Amino acid sequence: MATKQIPYKTYLTEEEMPKYWYNVKAHMKGGHAPFINPATQKPCTKADLQTVFCDECIDQELNDTDELIEIPADIRHFYKTFRPSPLVRAYFLEEMLGTPAEIYYKFEGNNTSGSHKLNSAAAQAYYAKKQGLKSITTETGAGQWGTALAMASAFYGLHLDVYMVKVSYEQKPFRKEVIRTYGANVIPSPSDTTAAGRKILKEFPGTGGSLGCAISEAVEKAVSTESCRYVLGSVLDHVLLHQSIIGLECKTALDRFGVTPDIIVGCMGGGSNFGGLIAPYMGEKLQGKNEIEFIGVEPASCPSLTRGKFVYDYCDSAKTTPLAKMYTLGCGFMPSSNHAGGLRYHGMSPVISQLYHDGYLNAVAVEQKKVFDAAVSFAKCEGILPAPESSHAIRVAIDKALECKRTGEKKKILFGLTGTGYFDLAAYKQYNDGVMNDYIPTDADLQKGFDTIPKCAVNEKLL
């Protein structure tokens, strides 16, 4: 095992805190394929997006050239309430595994939202307030994003409606209460409060919902409400941009000790935390400056990268959003009600999708019980009860460390611990009771989703 000269926890000083976000698209040779307006079949313009998103978020979304984008002073001021987050050397996990590998994790759970989501919530709520809006809408899966945006909305004095995936709404009633405590309105999705929700309920009676469903409802509410915009917690480029503060803090902390990771692992639902964690390191890889292995981990029950198609698809179930070229299971795919609610999304960030397609990162799909095996092992030695989403990254980080044990390699492994599991005790109870099930969709199950991918001009050569 390496010498213990690196502290168990490392924090940045105020002077070291990032003043700019990192835009990895600046090194992607044109970014990714443009969003398409489904009505015109042409690339989306700023005007196409202005009825849905805040103006400055759109500018960031369409920016493929600037490597560094300044973090406004007011947002950096808000960040002081919960940043920097600690970079932890997982000495106890290393000892438990008996591995020669060095394991590090960036812990984003030390705020009331319990996750990394507040990084983008702070920014998007700020831009909404700056634009003079009165309210915003959003979706949430496991509830971390809804909580984070509720916190940011309260800070900036905005009304917020949160459409929460129904299975999570039912499994995590106390997460809902935290959101309500910060003044937001929470609606289980699909609901009968929108046309999109009513349509989905008719087509899928008794469904536990999905992020695609919740997005549809939140977008419909935003475009039909005066002085309101929709705010998204993952997938889009500007969200990954805001989350790059995670990777920037990691890199500054590790650079202190001359450490460059050999492997970086993160869980993936829509791609925001993984994209943020890898951003500055991926930018260097794209410039030929490192050979880091990047691994995104997704649930086997919702395998958008590992079993999806790289085509244009709607970002929501009701087909109201622009078309994005991404790895997708089809906007009509309805995932099983597994416990990683934040990873139950049919598609994947266009940035992550393009990097995966071009061979710059790998993807792994893991089953639920194996994820909880890793979560419990981690909790016993590192003292943190991890969220099911984050535990996907823990699973693969452990697997890689055990590979090092077999080969004797002293690789440096970094993973993102993006959330805490205190609202996931129903899932831990199922695991402890031995009644947790794994669900892996069949090819026939996936085909039902693929059949909902739009057969349009931009997909003629892809499908």
C-alpha positions as a Markdown table, in Angstrom:
| # | Residue | x | y | z |
|---|---|---|---|---|
| 1 | Met | 0.0 | 0.0 | 0.0 |
| 2 | Ala | 1.2 | 3.5 | -0.8 |
| 3 | Thr | 2.5 | 5.7 | 2.0 |
| 4 | Lys | -0.2 | 7.6 | 3.9 |
| 5 | Gln | 1.2 | 11.0 | 3.2 |
| 6 | Ile | -2.0 | 12.0 | 1.5 |
| 7 | Pro | -4.6 | 13.1 | 4.1 |
| 8 | Tyr | -7.8 | 11.1 | 4.6 |
| 9 | Lys | -9.8 | 14.2 | 3.5 |
| 10 | Thr | -8.6 | 17.1 | 1.4 |
| 11 | Tyr | -10.4 | 20.4 | 1.1 |
| 12 | Leu | -9.6 | 23.3 | -1.2 |
| 13 | Thr | -8.9 | 26.8 | 0.3 |
| 14 | Glu | -11.1 | 29.7 | -0.7 |
| 15 | Glu | -8.3 | 30.9 | -3.0 |
| 16 | Glu | -8.2 | 27.6 | -4.8 |
| 17 | Met | -11.9 | 27.3 | -5.5 |
| 18 | Pro | -12.7 | 27.3 | -9.2 |
| 19 | Lys | -13.9 | 30.6 | -10.7 |
| 20 | Tyr | -14.7 | 29.1 | -14.0 |
| 21 | Trp | -16.6 | 26.1 | -15.2 |
| 22 | Tyr | -14.9 | 23.7 | -17.7 |
| 23 | Asn | -16.6 | 23.2 | -21.1 |
| 24 | Val | -15.3 | 19.9 | -22.4 |
| 25 | Lys | -17.1 | 20.5 | -25.8 |
| 26 | Ala | -14.3 | 23.0 | -26.6 |
| 27 | His | -12.1 | 20.0 | -27.2 |
| 28 | Met | -14.6 | 17.7 | -28.9 |
| 29 | Lys | -14.1 | 19.0 | -32.5 |
| 30 | Gly | -17.4 | 20.6 | -32.8 |
| 31 | Gly | -19.1 | 19.2 | -29.7 |
| 32 | His | -21.9 | 16.8 | -30.6 |
| 33 | Ala | -24.7 | 16.6 | -33.2 |
| 34 | Pro | -27.0 | 19.6 | -32.8 |
| 35 | Phe | -30.5 | 19.4 | -31.1 |
| 36 | Ile | -33.2 | 19.3 | -33.8 |
| 37 | Asn | -36.5 | 21.1 | -33.9 |
| 38 | Pro | -38.9 | 18.2 | -34.6 |
| 39 | Ala | -41.3 | 20.6 | -36.4 |
| 40 | Thr | -38.7 | 22.0 | -38.9 |
| 41 | Gln | -36.2 | 19.1 | -38.8 |
| 42 | Lys | -33.5 | 21.8 | -38.6 |
| 43 | Pro | -31.0 | 22.5 | -35.8 |
| 44 | Cys | -32.5 | 24.3 | -32.8 |
| 45 | Thr | -31.8 | 28.0 | -32.5 |
| 46 | Lys | -31.8 | 30.0 | -29.3 |
| 47 | Ala | -35.3 | 31.3 | -30.3 |
| 48 | Asp | -36.5 | 27.7 | -30.5 |
| 49 | Leu | -35.4 | 27.0 | -26.9 |
| 50 | Gln | -36.5 | 30.3 | -25.2 |
| 51 | Thr | -40.0 | 29.3 | -24.4 |
| 52 | Val | -38.6 | 26.4 | -22.3 |
| 53 | Phe | -35.2 | 27.4 | -20.8 |
| 54 | Cys | -33.6 | 30.4 | -19.3 |
| 55 | Asp | -31.7 | 32.6 | -21.7 |
| 56 | Glu | -28.2 | 32.3 | -20.2 |
| 57 | Cys | -28.6 | 28.5 | -19.9 |
| 58 | Ile | -29.3 | 28.4 | -23.6 |
| 59 | Asp | -26.2 | 30.4 | -24.4 |
| 60 | Gln | -24.2 | 27.9 | -22.4 |
| 61 | Glu | -26.0 | 25.0 | -24.1 |
| 62 | Leu | -25.0 | 26.2 | -27.5 |
| 63 | Asn | -21.4 | 27.2 | -26.6 |
| 64 | Asp | -19.0 | 24.7 | -28.3 |
| 65 | Thr | -15.9 | 26.9 | -28.3 |
| 66 | Asp | -15.1 | 28.4 | -24.9 |
| 67 | Glu | -13.1 | 26.1 | -22.7 |
| 68 | Leu | -13.7 | 28.2 | -19.6 |
| 69 | Ile | -17.0 | 29.9 | -18.7 |
| 70 | Glu | -17.0 | 32.3 | -15.7 |
| 71 | Ile | -19.0 | 31.4 | -12.6 |
| 72 | Pro | -20.8 | 34.6 | -11.6 |
| 73 | Ala | -19.8 | 36.0 | -8.2 |
| 74 | Asp | -23.3 | 35.6 | -6.9 |
| 75 | Ile | -23.2 | 31.8 | -7.6 |
| 76 | Arg | -19.8 | 31.5 | -6.1 |
| 77 | His | -21.2 | 33.2 | -3.0 |
| 78 | Phe | -24.0 | 30.6 | -2.8 |
| 79 | Tyr | -21.5 | 27.8 | -3.4 |
| 80 | Lys | -19.8 | 28.9 | -0.1 |
| 81 | Thr | -22.7 | 27.4 | 1.8 |
| 82 | Phe | -21.8 | 23.9 | 0.7 |
| 83 | Arg | -18.5 | 23.9 | -1.2 |
| 84 | Pro | -15.7 | 22.8 | -1.3 |
| 85 | Ser | -16.7 | 19.2 | -0.9 |
| 86 | Pro | -14.0 | 16.7 | 0.4 |
| 87 | Leu | -11.8 | 14.6 | -1.7 |
| 88 | Val | -11.3 | 11.4 | 0.4 |
| 89 | Arg | -8.5 | 8.8 | 0.2 |
| 90 | Ala | -10.4 | 5.6 | 0.9 |
| 91 | Tyr | -7.7 | 4.0 | 3.2 |
| 92 | Phe | -10.2 | 1.9 | 5.0 |
| 93 | Leu | -11.7 | 0.5 | 1.8 |
| 94 | Glu | -8.2 | -0.2 | 0.5 |
| 95 | Glu | -7.4 | -2.1 | 3.7 |
| 96 | Met | -10.7 | -4.1 | 3.6 |
| 97 | Leu | -10.0 | -5.1 | 0.0 |
| 98 | Gly | -6.3 | -5.8 | 0.5 |
| 99 | Thr | -5.6 | -4.0 | -2.7 |
| 100 | Pro | -2.4 | -2.3 | -3.8 |
| 101 | Ala | -4.6 | 0.3 | -5.6 |
| 102 | Glu | -5.0 | 3.8 | -4.3 |
| 103 | Ile | -8.7 | 4.7 | -4.1 |
| 104 | Tyr | -10.1 | 8.2 | -3.9 |
| 105 | Tyr | -13.7 | 9.5 | -3.9 |
| 106 | Lys | -15.2 | 12.9 | -4.2 |
| 107 | Phe | -18.0 | 13.1 | -1.7 |
| 108 | Glu | -20.9 | 15.4 | -2.8 |
| 109 | Gly | -23.3 | 14.5 | 0.0 |
| 110 | Asn | -22.4 | 17.1 | 2.6 |
| 111 | Asn | -25.4 | 19.3 | 1.9 |
| 112 | Thr | -29.1 | 19.0 | 2.7 |
| 113 | Ser | -29.9 | 17.9 | -0.8 |
| 114 | Gly | -27.6 | 15.0 | -0.1 |
| 115 | Ser | -26.0 | 15.1 | -3.6 |
| 116 | His | -24.1 | 17.0 | -6.3 |
| 117 | Lys | -27.3 | 18.4 | -7.7 |
| 118 | Leu | -27.0 | 21.7 | -5.9 |
| 119 | Asn | -24.1 | 22.7 | -8.1 |
| 120 | Ser | -26.4 | 23.2 | -11.1 |
| 121 | Ala | -29.5 | 24.1 | -9.1 |
| 122 | Ala | -27.7 | 27.1 | -7.7 |
| 123 | Ala | -26.7 | 28.2 | -11.1 |
| 124 | Gln | -30.0 | 27.7 | -12.9 |
| 125 | Ala | -32.1 | 29.3 | -10.2 |
| 126 | Tyr | -29.8 | 32.3 | -10.2 |
| 127 | Tyr | -30.2 | 32.7 | -14.0 |
| 128 | Ala | -34.0 | 32.4 | -13.7 |
| 129 | Lys | -34.0 | 35.1 | -11.0 |
| 130 | Lys | -31.7 | 37.3 | -13.0 |
| 131 | Gln | -34.0 | 37.0 | -16.0 |
| 132 | Gly | -36.9 | 38.3 | -13.9 |
| 133 | Leu | -38.9 | 35.0 | -13.8 |
| 134 | Lys | -41.3 | 34.3 | -11.0 |
| 135 | Ser | -41.4 | 30.5 | -11.1 |
| 136 | Ile | -39.7 | 27.4 | -12.4 |
| 137 | Thr | -40.6 | 23.7 | -12.9 |
| 138 | Thr | -38.6 | 20.5 | -12.9 |
| 139 | Glu | -38.7 | 16.8 | -12.6 |
| 140 | Thr | -36.9 | 14.6 | -10.1 |
| 141 | Gly | -36.1 | 10.9 | -9.9 |
| 142 | Ala | -34.8 | 9.8 | -6.5 |
| 143 | Gly | -35.5 | 13.3 | -5.2 |
| 144 | Gln | -32.0 | 14.8 | -4.8 |
| 145 | Trp | -32.5 | 17.2 | -7.7 |
| 146 | Gly | -35.9 | 18.2 | -6.5 |
| 147 | Thr | -34.5 | 18.9 | -3.0 |
| 148 | Ala | -31.5 | 20.8 | -4.5 |
| 149 | Leu | -33.7 | 23.0 | -6.7 |
| 150 | Ala | -36.1 | 23.6 | -3.8 |
| 151 | Met | -33.1 | 24.9 | -1.7 |
| 152 | Ala | -31.9 | 27.1 | -4.6 |
| 153 | Ser | -35.4 | 28.4 | -5.3 |
| 154 | Ala | -35.9 | 29.3 | -1.6 |
| 155 | Phe | -32.6 | 31.1 | -1.7 |
| 156 | Tyr | -33.5 | 33.2 | -4.7 |
| 157 | Gly | -37.2 | 33.6 | -3.9 |
| 158 | Leu | -38.7 | 31.6 | -6.8 |
| 159 | His | -41.8 | 29.4 | -6.8 |
| 160 | Leu | -41.1 | 25.8 | -7.8 |
| 161 | Asp | -43.2 | 22.9 | -9.0 |
| 162 | Val | -41.5 | 19.5 | -8.8 |
| 163 | Tyr | -42.8 | 16.5 | -10.7 |
| 164 | Met | -41.4 | 13.5 | -8.8 |
| 165 | Val | -41.2 | 10.0 | -10.4 |
| 166 | Lys | -44.1 | 8.2 | -8.7 |
| 167 | Val | -42.1 | 5.1 | -7.6 |
| 168 | Ser | -39.7 | 7.4 | -5.8 |
| 169 | Tyr | -42.5 | 9.6 | -4.4 |
| 170 | Glu | -44.0 | 6.4 | -2.8 |
| 171 | Gln | -40.7 | 4.9 | -1.7 |
| 172 | Lys | -39.3 | 8.1 | -0.2 |
| 173 | Pro | -42.0 | 10.1 | 1.5 |
| 174 | Phe | -39.5 | 11.9 | 3.7 |
| 175 | Arg | -37.6 | 13.1 | 0.6 |
| 176 | Lys | -40.8 | 14.7 | -0.5 |
| 177 | Glu | -41.2 | 16.4 | 2.9 |
| 178 | Val | -37.7 | 18.0 | 2.7 |
| 179 | Ile | -38.7 | 19.4 | -0.7 |
| 180 | Arg | -41.9 | 20.8 | 0.7 |
| 181 | Thr | -40.1 | 22.2 | 3.7 |
| 182 | Tyr | -38.1 | 24.4 | 1.4 |
| 183 | Gly | -41.4 | 25.7 | 0.0 |
| 184 | Ala | -41.8 | 23.7 | -3.3 |
| 185 | Asn | -44.9 | 22.0 | -4.5 |
| 186 | Val | -44.4 | 18.2 | -5.2 |
| 187 | Ile | -46.6 | 16.2 | -7.6 |
| 188 | Pro | -46.2 | 12.4 | -8.2 |
| 189 | Ser | -45.6 | 11.7 | -11.9 |
| 190 | Pro | -47.4 | 10.7 | -14.0 |
| 191 | Ser | -50.2 | 12.8 | -12.7 |
| 192 | Asp | -53.7 | 13.9 | -13.8 |
| 193 | Thr | -52.6 | 17.6 | -13.6 |
| 194 | Thr | -51.2 | 17.7 | -17.2 |
| 195 | Ala | -52.3 | 16.4 | -20.6 |
| 196 | Ala | -49.0 | 14.5 | -20.8 |
| 197 | Gly | -49.5 | 12.8 | -17.5 |
| 198 | Arg | -53.1 | 11.8 | -18.3 |
| 199 | Lys | -52.0 | 10.3 | -21.6 |
| 200 | Ile | -49.2 | 8.2 | -19.9 |
| 201 | Leu | -51.6 | 7.0 | -17.2 |
| 202 | Lys | -54.0 | 5.8 | -19.9 |
| 203 | Glu | -51.3 | 4.0 | -21.8 |
| 204 | Phe | -49.6 | 2.5 | -18.7 |
| 205 | Pro | -52.1 | 2.0 | -15.9 |
| 206 | Gly | -50.4 | 1.6 | -12.6 |
| 207 | Thr | -47.0 | 2.7 | -13.8 |
| 208 | Gly | -44.3 | 3.8 | -11.4 |
| 209 | Gly | -43.4 | 6.5 | -13.9 |
| 210 | Ser | -40.0 | 7.5 | -15.3 |
| 211 | Leu | -37.8 | 10.6 | -15.6 |
| 212 | Gly | -39.1 | 10.9 | -19.2 |
| 213 | Cys | -42.7 | 11.1 | -17.9 |
| 214 | Ala | -41.8 | 13.7 | -15.3 |
| 215 | Ile | -39.9 | 15.8 | -17.8 |
| 216 | Ser | -43.0 | 15.9 | -20.1 |
| 217 | Glu | -45.2 | 17.2 | -17.3 |
| 218 | Ala | -42.7 | 19.7 | -16.1 |
| 219 | Val | -42.2 | 21.1 | -19.6 |
| 220 | Glu | -45.9 | 21.3 | -20.2 |
| 221 | Lys | -46.4 | 23.2 | -16.9 |
| 222 | Ala | -43.6 | 25.6 | -17.8 |
| 223 | Val | -44.7 | 26.5 | -21.3 |
| 224 | Ser | -48.3 | 27.0 | -20.1 |
| 225 | Thr | -47.5 | 29.2 | -17.1 |
| 226 | Glu | -46.7 | 33.0 | -17.3 |
| 227 | Ser | -43.2 | 34.0 | -16.2 |
| 228 | Cys | -42.0 | 30.5 | -15.8 |
| 229 | Arg | -39.3 | 28.3 | -17.3 |
| 230 | Tyr | -38.3 | 24.6 | -17.1 |
| 231 | Val | -35.1 | 23.7 | -15.3 |
| 232 | Leu | -33.4 | 20.3 | -15.9 |
| 233 | Gly | -31.2 | 18.4 | -13.5 |
| 234 | Ser | -29.2 | 16.3 | -15.9 |
| 235 | Val | -28.6 | 15.4 | -19.6 |
| 236 | Leu | -28.2 | 18.8 | -21.2 |
| 237 | Asp | -24.8 | 20.4 | -21.8 |
| 238 | His | -25.2 | 23.4 | -19.5 |
| 239 | Val | -26.0 | 21.0 | -16.6 |
| 240 | Leu | -22.8 | 19.1 | -17.2 |
| 241 | Leu | -21.0 | 22.4 | -17.4 |
| 242 | His | -22.1 | 23.4 | -13.9 |
| 243 | Gln | -21.2 | 20.0 | -12.6 |
| 244 | Ser | -17.6 | 20.4 | -13.9 |
| 245 | Ile | -16.8 | 22.1 | -10.5 |
| 246 | Ile | -16.6 | 18.5 | -9.1 |
| 247 | Gly | -13.9 | 17.5 | -11.5 |
| 248 | Leu | -12.1 | 20.8 | -11.2 |
| 249 | Glu | -11.9 | 20.6 | -7.4 |
| 250 | Cys | -10.7 | 17.0 | -7.7 |
| 251 | Lys | -8.0 | 17.9 | -10.1 |
| 252 | Thr | -6.7 | 20.8 | -7.9 |
| 253 | Ala | -6.7 | 18.6 | -4.8 |
| 254 | Leu | -4.9 | 15.7 | -6.5 |
| 255 | Asp | -2.4 | 17.9 | -8.2 |
| 256 | Arg | -1.2 | 19.0 | -4.8 |
| 257 | Phe | 0.1 | 15.5 | -4.3 |
| 258 | Gly | 1.2 | 14.8 | -7.9 |
| 259 | Val | -1.6 | 12.3 | -8.3 |
| 260 | Thr | -3.2 | 11.6 | -11.7 |
| 261 | Pro | -5.9 | 8.9 | -11.7 |
| 262 | Asp | -5.5 | 5.9 | -13.9 |
| 263 | Ile | -9.2 | 5.1 | -13.7 |
| 264 | Ile | -12.2 | 7.4 | -13.1 |
| 265 | Val | -15.6 | 5.9 | -12.3 |
| 266 | Gly | -19.0 | 7.5 | -12.0 |
| 267 | Cys | -22.7 | 6.4 | -12.0 |
| 268 | Met | -24.9 | 7.4 | -15.0 |
| 269 | Gly | -28.5 | 8.2 | -15.3 |
| 270 | Gly | -28.6 | 11.3 | -17.5 |
| 271 | Gly | -24.9 | 11.9 | -17.2 |
| 272 | Ser | -24.5 | 15.1 | -15.2 |
| 273 | Asn | -22.3 | 13.9 | -12.2 |
| 274 | Phe | -20.2 | 11.6 | -14.4 |
| 275 | Gly | -19.8 | 14.4 | -17.0 |
| 276 | Gly | -18.8 | 16.9 | -14.3 |
| 277 | Leu | -16.4 | 14.5 | -12.6 |
| 278 | Ile | -14.5 | 13.7 | -15.7 |
| 279 | Ala | -14.6 | 17.1 | -17.5 |
| 280 | Pro | -11.1 | 18.5 | -17.0 |
| 281 | Tyr | -9.5 | 15.1 | -17.2 |
| 282 | Met | -11.4 | 14.3 | -20.4 |
| 283 | Gly | -10.5 | 17.7 | -21.9 |
| 284 | Glu | -6.8 | 16.7 | -21.4 |
| 285 | Lys | -7.4 | 13.2 | -22.9 |
| 286 | Leu | -9.0 | 14.8 | -25.9 |
| 287 | Gln | -5.8 | 16.8 | -26.3 |
| 288 | Gly | -3.6 | 13.7 | -26.0 |
| 289 | Lys | -2.3 | 14.6 | -22.5 |
| 290 | Asn | -3.4 | 11.5 | -20.6 |
| 291 | Glu | -4.5 | 7.9 | -21.0 |
| 292 | Ile | -7.1 | 7.7 | -18.2 |
| 293 | Glu | -9.7 | 5.0 | -18.4 |
| 294 | Phe | -13.1 | 6.5 | -17.9 |
| 295 | Ile | -16.0 | 4.2 | -16.8 |
| 296 | Gly | -19.6 | 5.1 | -16.6 |
| 297 | Val | -21.8 | 2.7 | -14.7 |
| 298 | Glu | -25.5 | 2.3 | -15.3 |
| 299 | Pro | -28.2 | -0.1 | -13.9 |
| 300 | Ala | -28.7 | -3.3 | -15.9 |
| 301 | Ser | -32.5 | -2.5 | -15.7 |
| 302 | Cys | -32.1 | 0.7 | -17.7 |
| 303 | Pro | -29.0 | 0.2 | -19.9 |
| 304 | Ser | -29.1 | 3.2 | -22.3 |
| 305 | Leu | -25.4 | 3.2 | -23.2 |
| 306 | Thr | -24.6 | -0.5 | -23.1 |
| 307 | Arg | -27.7 | -1.7 | -25.0 |
| 308 | Gly | -29.2 | 1.5 | -26.5 |
| 309 | Lys | -29.2 | 2.9 | -30.0 |
| 310 | Phe | -27.2 | 6.1 | -31.0 |
| 311 | Val | -29.9 | 8.0 | -32.7 |
| 312 | Tyr | -32.1 | 11.1 | -32.5 |
| 313 | Asp | -34.8 | 10.8 | -29.9 |
| 314 | Tyr | -37.1 | 12.9 | -27.7 |
| 315 | Cys | -35.8 | 13.7 | -24.2 |
| 316 | Asp | -39.2 | 13.1 | -22.7 |
| 317 | Ser | -42.0 | 10.5 | -22.9 |
| 318 | Ala | -44.6 | 12.9 | -24.4 |
| 319 | Lys | -42.4 | 13.9 | -27.3 |
| 320 | Thr | -42.5 | 17.6 | -26.5 |
| 321 | Thr | -38.8 | 18.4 | -26.3 |
| 322 | Pro | -36.3 | 18.9 | -29.1 |
| 323 | Leu | -34.6 | 15.8 | -30.6 |
| 324 | Ala | -31.2 | 15.0 | -29.2 |
| 325 | Lys | -28.7 | 12.6 | -30.7 |
| 326 | Met | -27.9 | 10.3 | -27.9 |
| 327 | Tyr | -27.8 | 6.7 | -26.8 |
| 328 | Thr | -31.4 | 5.8 | -26.0 |
| 329 | Leu | -33.7 | 3.0 | -25.2 |
| 330 | Gly | -36.6 | 5.0 | -26.8 |
| 331 | Cys | -38.6 | 7.8 | -25.3 |
| 332 | Gly | -41.4 | 5.3 | -24.6 |
| 333 | Phe | -39.2 | 2.9 | -22.7 |
| 334 | Met | -40.7 | 2.3 | -19.2 |
| 335 | Pro | -38.0 | 1.1 | -16.8 |
| 336 | Ser | -38.7 | -1.3 | -13.9 |
| 337 | Ser | -39.1 | 0.2 | -10.5 |
| 338 | Asn | -35.6 | -0.4 | -9.2 |
| 339 | His | -34.2 | 1.5 | -6.3 |
| 340 | Ala | -31.8 | 3.7 | -8.2 |
| 341 | Gly | -34.6 | 6.2 | -9.1 |
| 342 | Gly | -32.2 | 8.8 | -10.3 |
| 343 | Leu | -30.8 | 6.5 | -13.0 |
| 344 | Arg | -34.1 | 5.5 | -14.5 |
| 345 | Tyr | -33.8 | 7.6 | -17.7 |
| 346 | His | -34.3 | 6.3 | -21.2 |
| 347 | Gly | -31.5 | 8.3 | -22.7 |
| 348 | Met | -28.0 | 9.7 | -22.0 |
| 349 | Ser | -26.3 | 13.1 | -22.2 |
| 350 | Pro | -25.4 | 13.9 | -25.8 |
| 351 | Val | -21.9 | 14.9 | -24.6 |
| 352 | Ile | -21.4 | 11.5 | -22.8 |
| 353 | Ser | -23.0 | 9.7 | -25.8 |
| 354 | Gln | -20.7 | 11.2 | -28.3 |
| 355 | Leu | -17.6 | 10.6 | -26.2 |
| 356 | Tyr | -18.7 | 6.9 | -25.7 |
| 357 | His | -19.4 | 6.6 | -29.4 |
| 358 | Asp | -16.0 | 7.9 | -30.3 |
| 359 | Gly | -14.3 | 5.5 | -27.9 |
| 360 | Tyr | -13.1 | 7.9 | -25.2 |
| 361 | Leu | -14.9 | 6.2 | -22.4 |
| 362 | Asn | -16.4 | 2.8 | -21.4 |
| 363 | Ala | -19.7 | 1.8 | -20.0 |
| 364 | Val | -20.7 | -1.0 | -17.6 |
| 365 | Ala | -24.2 | -2.1 | -16.6 |
| 366 | Val | -24.6 | -3.8 | -13.1 |
| 367 | Glu | -27.4 | -5.5 | -11.3 |
| 368 | Gln | -29.1 | -4.1 | -8.3 |
| 369 | Lys | -28.1 | -6.8 | -5.7 |
| 370 | Lys | -24.4 | -6.5 | -6.7 |
| 371 | Val | -24.7 | -2.7 | -6.3 |
| 372 | Phe | -26.1 | -3.1 | -2.7 |
| 373 | Asp | -23.4 | -5.6 | -1.9 |
| 374 | Ala | -20.9 | -2.9 | -2.7 |
| 375 | Ala | -22.9 | -0.2 | -0.8 |
| 376 | Val | -23.0 | -2.2 | 2.4 |
| 377 | Ser | -19.3 | -3.1 | 2.2 |
| 378 | Phe | -18.5 | 0.6 | 1.7 |
| 379 | Ala | -20.7 | 1.7 | 4.5 |
| 380 | Lys | -19.0 | -0.7 | 7.0 |
| 381 | Cys | -15.5 | 0.5 | 6.3 |
| 382 | Glu | -15.9 | 4.2 | 5.2 |
| 383 | Gly | -18.8 | 5.1 | 7.5 |
| 384 | Ile | -21.0 | 6.7 | 4.9 |
| 385 | Leu | -24.4 | 5.1 | 3.8 |
| 386 | Pro | -24.3 | 5.7 | 0.1 |
| 387 | Ala | -27.3 | 6.3 | -2.2 |
| 388 | Pro | -28.2 | 3.5 | -4.6 |
| 389 | Glu | -27.2 | 5.7 | -7.5 |
| 390 | Ser | -23.7 | 6.4 | -6.2 |
| 391 | Ser | -23.3 | 2.7 | -5.2 |
| 392 | His | -23.1 | 1.8 | -8.9 |
| 393 | Ala | -19.8 | 3.6 | -9.1 |
| 394 | Ile | -18.7 | 2.0 | -5.8 |
| 395 | Arg | -19.4 | -1.4 | -7.3 |
| 396 | Val | -17.1 | -0.9 | -10.3 |
| 397 | Ala | -14.4 | 0.9 | -8.3 |
| 398 | Ile | -14.2 | -2.1 | -6.0 |
| 399 | Asp | -14.1 | -4.5 | -8.9 |
| 400 | Lys | -11.2 | -2.5 | -10.4 |
| 401 | Ala | -9.4 | -2.5 | -7.1 |
| 402 | Leu | -9.8 | -6.3 | -6.8 |
| 403 | Glu | -8.3 | -6.6 | -10.3 |
| 404 | Cys | -5.3 | -4.7 | -9.0 |
| 405 | Lys | -5.1 | -7.2 | -6.1 |
| 406 | Arg | -5.0 | -10.1 | -8.6 |
| 407 | Thr | -2.4 | -8.4 | -10.9 |
| 408 | Gly | -0.4 | -6.5 | -8.3 |
| 409 | Glu | -0.9 | -3.2 | -10.2 |
| 410 | Lys | -0.9 | -0.1 | -8.1 |
| 411 | Lys | -3.4 | 1.9 | -10.1 |
| 412 | Lys | -5.0 | 5.1 | -8.8 |
| 413 | Ile | -8.8 | 4.9 | -8.9 |
| 414 | Leu | -11.1 | 7.9 | -8.5 |
| 415 | Phe | -14.9 | 7.6 | -8.2 |
| 416 | Gly | -17.8 | 10.0 | -7.5 |
| 417 | Leu | -19.8 | 9.5 | -4.4 |
| 418 | Thr | -22.7 | 11.7 | -5.4 |
| 419 | Gly | -25.2 | 11.1 | -2.7 |
| 420 | Thr | -26.3 | 9.7 | 0.7 |
| 421 | Gly | -28.7 | 6.9 | 1.2 |
| 422 | Tyr | -30.7 | 8.0 | 4.3 |
| 423 | Phe | -33.9 | 8.3 | 2.2 |
| 424 | Asp | -33.3 | 4.9 | 0.7 |
| 425 | Leu | -33.8 | 2.8 | 3.8 |
| 426 | Ala | -36.7 | 0.9 | 2.2 |
| 427 | Ala | -34.3 | -0.3 | -0.4 |
| 428 | Tyr | -31.7 | -1.3 | 2.3 |
| 429 | Lys | -34.5 | -3.1 | 4.1 |
| 430 | Gln | -35.3 | -5.2 | 1.0 |
| 431 | Tyr | -31.6 | -6.0 | 0.7 |
| 432 | Asn | -31.2 | -6.9 | 4.4 |
| 433 | Asp | -34.4 | -9.0 | 4.3 |
| 434 | Gly | -33.0 | -10.9 | 1.3 |
| 435 | Val | -36.0 | -10.1 | -1.0 |
| 436 | Met | -34.3 | -7.7 | -3.4 |
| 437 | Asn | -34.7 | -8.7 | -7.0 |
| 438 | Asp | -32.7 | -8.0 | -10.1 |
| 439 | Tyr | -34.5 | -7.2 | -13.4 |
| 440 | Ile | -32.7 | -7.2 | -16.7 |
| 441 | Pro | -34.9 | -6.3 | -19.7 |
| 442 | Thr | -35.1 | -8.8 | -22.5 |
| 443 | Asp | -34.5 | -7.9 | -26.1 |
| 444 | Ala | -38.2 | -7.9 | -26.6 |
| 445 | Asp | -38.7 | -5.5 | -23.7 |
| 446 | Leu | -36.1 | -3.1 | -25.2 |
| 447 | Gln | -37.7 | -3.4 | -28.7 |
| 448 | Lys | -40.9 | -1.9 | -27.3 |
| 449 | Gly | -38.9 | 1.2 | -26.4 |
| 450 | Phe | -37.0 | 1.2 | -29.7 |
| 451 | Asp | -40.3 | 1.2 | -31.5 |
| 452 | Thr | -41.0 | 4.6 | -30.1 |
| 453 | Ile | -37.8 | 6.2 | -31.5 |
| 454 | Pro | -39.1 | 8.8 | -34.1 |
| 455 | Lys | -38.8 | 7.7 | -37.7 |
| 456 | Cys | -37.9 | 11.1 | -39.1 |
| 457 | Ala | -35.5 | 12.6 | -41.7 |
| 458 | Val | -32.6 | 12.9 | -39.2 |
| 459 | Asn | -32.9 | 9.2 | -38.3 |
| 460 | Glu | -33.3 | 7.7 | -41.8 |
| 461 | Lys | -29.6 | 6.8 | -42.0 |
| 462 | Leu | -29.3 | 5.9 | -38.3 |
| 463 | Leu | -32.2 | 3.4 | -37.8 |
